[in-house]
Amino acid sequence: MTRRELYQRLVAHLDLPLLAGMGLLMLASLVTLYSASDHNFDRVLSQGANILVAMCCLWMVANMPLHYLLRTAVPIYTLGMLLLICVALFGDISHGARRWLNIGVATIQPSELMKIAVPLMMAWYFEKHEAALTLKNFIVAALLLLMPVALIARQPDLGTALLISASGFYVLFLAGLSWRIMISLLLAGIASAPLLWSMMHDYQRHRVEMLFDPTQDALGKGYHTIQGMIAVGSGGVFGKGYLNGTQTHLDFLPERTTDFIFAVYSEEFGMVGNLILLGMYSFVIARGFVITANASTYFTRLMAGSITLTFATYAFVNMGMVSGILPIVGVPLPLVSYGGTSMLTLLLGFGMLMSIQTHKKLVKS
C-alpha cells in the first residue's frame, strides 16, 4: 500500500470541512487554556491528550457503517440508564451533588454518556415506526427522554438535565411533533412555573435570582456572574492582549479553565476575537446543517439535526451565562473548555455526523 493509498484510507470517512472547523476551535482551546491556567503547560498537554484520545474515538465512529450505529442505540441507552441508577444508589458525592461513579480504574459521570445515548435512542425508535407515526409514538419517545432527565435532575444537575432535554426535544421536533402540541407544552410549562420553582434547590433559585440582580450578593452568589460580565466587557474592541487579562491573572475569574474560559478569551481578544470565535462556531454549525440536509434516511436526519442543534445550544448557553444573559448552569464551552469527558462526548457526536455524511446507505438491522 502506497502512502497516498494509506492517507486516502485514513481520511475516507472524515468530513474535512467539519474537521477543519473543529480543529480551529480546539486550537483556540489550547491557546486560551495556556493563559487561563497561568501558563501551566502541563494543563495544556493534558488537554492535548484529551483531544488525541477523543479524535481516535471520532475516527472509529466515523468509520462505523450506519447500520452498526443504529444497532448501538439500545445497548448504549440501556447501559447509560443502568449507570445513572448506580449513581443514584451509591455514586460519589462532591460539592453536595451525587453525579460521579467510581468504577475502579476511573471516576466517570454517566450523565455525559446520555447526551449521545438519548437522541440516538429516540432516533432509533422513530426510525422503527417511521411508516405510521402516531401520538402514542411521540409519548413513548418523550418517556425515553424523561426517564434519564429525571435521574440526572435528582443528582442534582439541572444544567445537564436541561441540555439533554433540549437534545431530546430537537429529535421530537425534527420527527414532526405538532406545533399545537409544542405550544400546549410551552403554556403548561409556564403555568407550572410556581410549582417548579418550589421544587428547585436553594442554590438553583439563587442562580436565577442573581441573573436579574447579581449585585444583591456581589461577593457571594452573584460573584461568578459579575466577574464574567466584567471580563467580557473589559476586553473592549481588540482586547487587552494575549496573556494580559487582568481579571484572569489577578484571580478574579472563577472556573476560568472550564465554565468561564469564554470570559478569559473575551478579555484578551475583545470583540474582534469574539466575532472570529463566533465565525468558527457558525461554520461548524452550518456544516452540520448541510450534513443534516444531505442525510439519506429518516434516522440519520434526526441524529444529524439533533447533534448540530445541541452543539449550537451548548455554545449559546455557555456564552450567555458568562455574559450575564442566562443563569449560571455549569455548561462548558464546547471544544474550548478544559475537560476530557465533555471533549469525548462532543467528538463522538461529530464522528456520527461524519459517518452520516460518508456512509450514504443505511442497512436495515
N, C-alpha and C positions, 0 to 999 in steps of 0.2 A: 504493500500500500504506500503510495507516494504521500509527501507532506500535504499536497493540495487535497488529495482524497481524504486524508485524515482530518484536515481542517473542515472540509465540507461536511464530513460525518458528524463532527463535534457541534457544528452550528446549524445543522439541518433543521432542527426543531426549535431554534431560538428565534424570536422576533427581534431583529436587530434594532429597528427604531425604538421599540419599547425598552430594550436593554440599554440603549444609549441614554434615554431619558432617566431611567433608574440609576444608571452609573453616575450621571451628573449629580443627582440628589445624594447618593452615597458618598461621593467625593466631597460635597458640601458638608456632609455629616462629619467626616474625618477632619476637615479643616476647622470647622466650628468647635468640634469636641476638644481639639488641642487647646484652644483658648478657654473654653468653658471649664476645663479640668485644671486650669492653672498650669498649663504647659506639661501636663502629665502624659508623657509619651507612651507609658505602659497602658493607659486607658485607651489611647488611640490604637495601639497594637491589638488590644482586646477586642475593640470594635471591628478592626480589620479581620480578626479571626472569626467573629460572629458573621461578618459579611461573607467570608470564604465558605464557611460551613453552609450558610443559607443558600449561597449560589450553587453549591453542589446539589443541594436538595431541589432547587429550582430546575437544574438541568435534568435531574432524574424524572421529575414530574412532567417537564416539557416533552420528554421523550416517551412518556407513557401514553399508549393509544387510548382513545376516548372511551372505549368500552371497558377498559380496566379502570379508568377514572370513575365511570358510572358504578362499577361493582364495589368500589371502596366506600360508597356513601353510607350504607347501612352499618358496616363494621366500624367505621370511624365515628359515626354518631353514637353508636352503642357504647364504644369504648369511652367517648367523652362523657356520656351520661353516668357510666359506672365510676369514672374518676371524680366527677362532681359529687356523687353520693358519698364516695370515700372521703372527700374533703369535708363534707358536712358532718360525717361521723367521727373522723379522727385526723383532720387536717391540722397543720401547724398554724398557730395564732401569732400574728405580728402586727403591731400598731392597732390592736383592737379588732382585727379582721382575720377570719379563717379562710384564706384563699389558696394556700400552698399545701402541697402534698409531698412528703419525703418518701422517695422510692428507693432509698439506699445509696445509689450512685449519684443522685442529684435531687434537688427540690424543684418541683415543677408547678406551674399554675395552669390547671386544666381548662380554665375559662378561655385561655388563649386558643386552645385547640378548637373550641366551639365557634370561634369566629369563622373558621373554614367549614367545620362539620355541619353547622345549622343550615346555611344556604345550600350546601351540597346535598344534604338530606332532603330539603324541601324541593329542590330542583329535580332530584331523582323521583320523588313522589309525584310531582306534577307530570313528569315525563311518562310515568306509568299510566296515568289517567288522562293523557292529552286528548284522546279521541272524544271524550264526553265529560268535560269538567262541569261539576255542579257545585252548589253552595256547600254541600257536605264535604267535598274535597278541600275547599278553602278552610273549612272549620278544622278538619284533621290537620292540615298544614299549619294552621295557627297554633294548634295544640303542640305540634312538634317544635314550634318556636317557643311557646310559653313555658314548657317544662324546664329546659335549661336556663331560661331567663329567670324563672322564679328561684332556682337553686343558686344562681350567681348573685341575684339581688339579696338573698338571705345571708350572704357571706359576711358583711355586706360589701358589694362592689357595684354601686349604682351606675357608674360611668360605663363599665364594660357591659352591664346588663342593657343599658340604653343603646349602645352601639351594636350589640348583637341583635337587639330588637329592630334596629334600623336595617341591618343586613337582611333579616327575615322579611321585613316589610317590603323591601325592594323586590324580593322574589314574588311576593303576593301581588304587588303592583304590576310587575312585568308579566305575570301569568294571566292578568286580565281581571283583577278584582274590580268590582263595580265602583264607580265614583260615588254612587249613593251610599254604598256600604262604608266607603272610606270617610265620607262626610259625617255619616252617622256615628262612626267610631270616634272621630275628632270631637264631635259635640258631646258624646258620652264621656270622653276623657276630660273635657273642660268642666262638665257637670260634676265629675268625681274628684276634681282637684282638691276640695277641702278634705275629703277622706284620705286621699293620697298624701296630703300634707301632714295629716295627723299620724300616718303610718311611717313617715320618714324618721331617721335617726336625728338627734340634735345637731350633729356636725353637718349633716346634709342640708337641714333647714338653714343653718348658719351660712353655708356656701351660697344659697340662693339669696339670702338677705344681704350678704356682702356684695352681690352683683349690683344692687341698687344703691348702696351707700357703704363702700368699704371703709370710709373714714370713721365710722362709728366704733370700730375696733382696729385702728390702724396698726397697732403693734401686736395684734393677736390674729383673729380670724380673717381680717381684711388685709393682712400683710402681703400675702402672695399676690393678690390682685393689684394692690398699689405698686409694688415693686416691678411687676411685669409691665404695667402701664407706663411707669417712669422710664424703664429701659427702652421700650419700643418708641416712646415719644422723644427721648433724648438723642436718638440716632439722627434725627433731622433728615435732610435730603440725601447726604452722601455718607453719613455715619461718622463715628469717631475714629475709625481706622482699625485694622486688624490687630488684635491683642491689646487694644487701648480702651476697652469698655470699662468705665468706672463702676457701674452697678455690678458688673461681673467680678472684677478683680479686687473690689473692696468688700466682697462677700455679702452684698445686699440681696442678690438674687437667690432664691431657694431652688433646689432641684434643677440646677442650671444645665446639667448634662442630660437630663431626661425630659420631664414635662415642660420645662421653661427654656429649652435650648433655642426656641424661636426668639425669645427676648434677647439672648446673647447675640444671635445673628443680626437682629434688627438694630441693636445698639451700635454694633461695629460696622455694619454695611449700609444702614439707613434705608430710606425709601427706595432708592435705586436698587439696592441689593434685594429688597423685598419684592420688587417688581420682577427681577430676574428669577428669584425663587418661585414666585407665583407662575412665571412663564414655564419653568421646569415642571411644576405640578400640572399645569394646564396641558402641557404636551403629553405627559404620561396618561392623564385622564382622557384626552382626546383620542389617543391611540387605543385606549381601552374601549372607547365607544365605537371606533372603527372596527375593532375585532368583534364587538357585540353585533354590529350591523351585518358583518360578513359571516357570522356563525351559521352553520348549515342545518342545525337541528334545534328543536324546542329546548331540550336540556342545556345545550351549550349557550343558547341565547340568554336563558335565565341565569346561568352561572356567570357568564362574562359580564352581563349587566350588573348583577349584584356585586361582584368583586370590584368593578370600576366605581360604582356609586358609593360603596362602602369606603373605599380608599379616599374618595373625594370628601366624604363625611368626616373621616378621621382628621384629615388635614384642616378642614374648616373648623372643627370643634377645637383642636389644639390652638390654632391661631386666634380663634375667637376668645377662648378662655384666657390666654396670655394677654390679649389686647383689652380685656375687661368687658367684652360684649356678651360673654357666656359665663356661667358659673364654673368654678374650678372642679373638674371631674377626673383629673388624673389620667388624661389620654396623651400618649406620646406623639410627637410629630413624626408621621410615617416616613421611614427610610433615613431620617436625620437624627432622631433621639437615640441615645445610647441604650442598648438592650439586645440580648440575644434572642429571647423568646418572641418578642414582637417582630424582630427582623426576620426570623424563620417563618413566622405565620404569614407575613406580608409576601415573602418571596415564594412560599408555597402557592399562594393565590395567583401571583404573577406567572408561576410555572404552569398553572392551569390555563391561564389566558393564552400563553404561548402554545400549549398543547391544542387548545381550541382553534387557534389560528393556523397551525401547521398540519393538524390531522383533521381533514375536512369531512371525513366519513365516519359516522358513529355506528359501530356494530352493535346490534341489539343483544343484550345479555339475557 
